Amino acid sequence: MGVMRSRREESTESSGKICSRTEQPEALMKRVDTDSRRGVRLLVDEGYEDRILMAHDIHTKHRLMKYGGHGYSHILTNVVPKMLLRGITENALDKILIENPKQWLTFK
């Protein structure tokens, strides 16, 4: 087997979004998720839940469940339950996962 390549590029822009481009081992993926949950909790605590959108991408096949990755359901199956444990309310999560995307995607 070859050596697992790992690279991590992360930047925080003035918009507050975090971009992560990774080919990484599981431990690093968990750390990125933990940091993201912590960041969302801080924003919710500051009253910004109306301005938060969540997303992730599948940019290579190793991110698909078929190849051992988290798959497209990652946010709903892995992230949301941990956010609830972190104390983020269901109402805040409904805003973040349903209402905010609906508002953002509505053309006026």
C-alpha atoms as a printed R data frame, in Angstrom:
    type eleno elety resid chain resno       x      y      z
1   ATOM     1    CA   MET     A     1   0.000  0.000  0.000
2   ATOM     2    CA   GLY     A     2   1.078  3.561 -0.603
3   ATOM     3    CA   VAL     A     3   1.443  6.279  1.965
4   ATOM     4    CA   MET     A     4  -1.834  8.062  2.689
5   ATOM     5    CA   ARG     A     5  -1.598 11.591  1.436
6   ATOM     6    CA   SER     A     6  -2.953 14.268  3.670
7   ATOM     7    CA   ARG     A     7  -3.290 17.926  2.861
8   ATOM     8    CA   ARG     A     8  -5.469 20.471  4.516
9   ATOM     9    CA   GLU     A     9  -6.184 23.944  3.265
10  ATOM    10    CA   GLU     A    10  -8.531 25.937  5.401
11  ATOM    11    CA   SER     A    11  -9.356 29.595  5.214
12  ATOM    12    CA   THR     A    12 -11.821 31.831  6.923
13  ATOM    13    CA   GLU     A    13 -13.046 34.611  4.697
14  ATOM    14    CA   SER     A    14 -14.723 37.820  5.805
15  ATOM    15    CA   SER     A    15 -18.071 36.138  5.124
16  ATOM    16    CA   GLY     A    16 -17.285 33.707  7.930
17  ATOM    17    CA   LYS     A    17 -17.392 30.576  5.805
18  ATOM    18    CA   ILE     A    18 -14.781 27.899  6.344
19  ATOM    19    CA   CYS     A    19 -13.423 26.179  3.256
20  ATOM    20    CA   SER     A    20 -11.668 22.859  3.700
21  ATOM    21    CA   ARG     A    21 -10.143 20.915  0.805
22  ATOM    22    CA   THR     A    22  -8.963 17.601  2.084
23  ATOM    23    CA   GLU     A    23  -7.702 14.146  1.375
24  ATOM    24    CA   GLN     A    24  -7.270 13.175  4.971
25  ATOM    25    CA   PRO     A    25  -7.284 10.441  7.557
26  ATOM    26    CA   GLU     A    26 -10.358  9.874  9.715
27  ATOM    27    CA   ALA     A    27  -8.893 11.602 12.807
28  ATOM    28    CA   LEU     A    28  -8.390 14.857 10.923
29  ATOM    29    CA   MET     A    29 -11.902 14.669  9.446
30  ATOM    30    CA   LYS     A    30 -13.320 14.331 12.971
31  ATOM    31    CA   ARG     A    31 -11.320 17.361 14.122
32  ATOM    32    CA   VAL     A    32 -12.662 19.497 11.267
33  ATOM    33    CA   ASP     A    33 -16.225 18.412 12.173
34  ATOM    34    CA   THR     A    34 -15.619 19.203 15.850
35  ATOM    35    CA   ASP     A    35 -14.231 22.640 15.003
36  ATOM    36    CA   SER     A    36 -17.212 23.312 12.723
37  ATOM    37    CA   ARG     A    37 -19.725 22.295 15.400
38  ATOM    38    CA   ARG     A    38 -17.942 24.499 17.929
39  ATOM    39    CA   GLY     A    39 -18.068 27.419 15.484
40  ATOM    40    CA   VAL     A    40 -21.775 26.937 14.791
41  ATOM    41    CA   ARG     A    41 -22.464 26.799 18.538
42  ATOM    42    CA   LEU     A    42 -20.620 30.098 19.048
43  ATOM    43    CA   LEU     A    43 -22.600 31.746 16.235
44  ATOM    44    CA   VAL     A    44 -25.906 30.444 17.624
45  ATOM    45    CA   ASP     A    45 -24.965 31.684 21.102
46  ATOM    46    CA   GLU     A    46 -24.310 35.128 19.607
47  ATOM    47    CA   GLY     A    47 -27.757 35.145 17.955
48  ATOM    48    CA   TYR     A    48 -26.700 34.506 14.347
49  ATOM    49    CA   GLU     A    49 -28.718 31.321 13.722
50  ATOM    50    CA   ASP     A    50 -30.729 33.208 11.065
51  ATOM    51    CA   ARG     A    51 -27.532 33.683  9.037
52  ATOM    52    CA   ILE     A    52 -25.983 30.198  9.115
53  ATOM    53    CA   LEU     A    53 -25.986 27.736  6.216
54  ATOM    54    CA   MET     A    54 -24.404 24.283  6.396
55  ATOM    55    CA   ALA     A    55 -23.049 22.228  3.527
56  ATOM    56    CA   HIS     A    56 -20.461 19.645  2.633
57  ATOM    57    CA   ASP     A    57 -19.247 18.208 -0.608
58  ATOM    58    CA   ILE     A    58 -18.295 14.923 -2.157
59  ATOM    59    CA   HIS     A    59 -15.379 15.799 -4.402
60  ATOM    60    CA   THR     A    60 -13.731 12.393 -4.710
61  ATOM    61    CA   LYS     A    61 -15.089  8.866 -4.602
62  ATOM    62    CA   HIS     A    62 -13.389  8.085 -1.281
63  ATOM    63    CA   ARG     A    63 -15.966 10.413  0.350
64  ATOM    64    CA   LEU     A    64 -18.851  8.169 -0.811
65  ATOM    65    CA   MET     A    65 -20.179  5.545  1.630
66  ATOM    66    CA   LYS     A    66 -19.452  2.847 -0.944
67  ATOM    67    CA   TYR     A    67 -15.729  3.622 -0.554
68  ATOM    68    CA   GLY     A    68 -15.722  4.124  3.226
69  ATOM    69    CA   GLY     A    69 -16.548  7.833  3.401
70  ATOM    70    CA   HIS     A    70 -19.362  9.613  5.220
71  ATOM    71    CA   GLY     A    71 -21.492 10.027  2.098
72  ATOM    72    CA   TYR     A    72 -24.119 12.596  1.219
73  ATOM    73    CA   SER     A    73 -26.042 12.107  4.476
74  ATOM    74    CA   HIS     A    74 -23.076 13.113  6.678
75  ATOM    75    CA   ILE     A    75 -24.614 16.298  8.095
76  ATOM    76    CA   LEU     A    76 -27.925 14.644  8.990
77  ATOM    77    CA   THR     A    77 -26.545 11.349 10.312
78  ATOM    78    CA   ASN     A    78 -23.308 12.457 12.008
79  ATOM    79    CA   VAL     A    79 -23.208 16.204 12.586
80  ATOM    80    CA   VAL     A    80 -26.778 17.032 13.685
81  ATOM    81    CA   PRO     A    81 -26.927 14.468 16.537
82  ATOM    82    CA   LYS     A    82 -23.632 15.801 17.921
83  ATOM    83    CA   MET     A    83 -24.871 19.381 17.637
84  ATOM    84    CA   LEU     A    84 -27.920 18.437 19.702
85  ATOM    85    CA   LEU     A    85 -25.579 16.936 22.314
86  ATOM    86    CA   ARG     A    86 -23.574 20.176 22.263
87  ATOM    87    CA   GLY     A    87 -26.746 22.025 23.285
88  ATOM    88    CA   ILE     A    88 -27.890 23.499 19.989
89  ATOM    89    CA   THR     A    89 -31.695 23.436 20.061
90  ATOM    90    CA   GLU     A    90 -33.925 21.726 17.519
91  ATOM    91    CA   ASN     A    91 -35.429 25.141 16.704
92  ATOM    92    CA   ALA     A    92 -31.982 26.547 15.878
93  ATOM    93    CA   LEU     A    93 -31.165 23.484 13.763
94  ATOM    94    CA   ASP     A    94 -34.489 23.810 11.908
95  ATOM    95    CA   LYS     A    95 -33.543 27.394 11.045
96  ATOM    96    CA   ILE     A    96 -30.044 26.384  9.944
97  ATOM    97    CA   LEU     A    97 -31.070 23.298  7.949
98  ATOM    98    CA   ILE     A    98 -34.515 24.257  6.593
99  ATOM    99    CA   GLU     A    99 -35.513 27.903  6.922
100 ATOM   100    CA   ASN     A   100 -32.180 29.570  6.100
101 ATOM   101    CA   PRO     A   101 -31.563 27.544  2.904
102 ATOM   102    CA   LYS     A   102 -35.199 28.101  1.865
103 ATOM   103    CA   GLN     A   103 -34.773 31.856  2.301
104 ATOM   104    CA   TRP     A   104 -31.379 31.903  0.594
105 ATOM   105    CA   LEU     A   105 -32.652 29.924 -2.412
106 ATOM   106    CA   THR     A   106 -35.841 31.963 -2.872
107 ATOM   107    CA   PHE     A   107 -35.691 34.374 -5.772
108 ATOM   108    CA   LYS     A   108 -37.526 37.632 -5.201
